[in-house]
């Protein structure tokens, strides 16, 4: 037997308000972890795109002194460390 995902069902699920809240919650957790790990300031932005909810965590480059420091803090935030 071959597995066939219900793509239209999955696509409609990815646009629900519940998924949007979960995406925002996860982005907020990453931003919070990155802030505590680096002392920088991070913010989140989320929006419903054409296909699904998307979120971004944006860092303050000036507090980190460079893009690499912000990148490292975000990666630690994603790891939850």
Beta strands, then each sheet from edge to edge (+ up, - down):
strand 1: 42-48
strand 2: 53-59
sheet 1: 1+ 2-
end
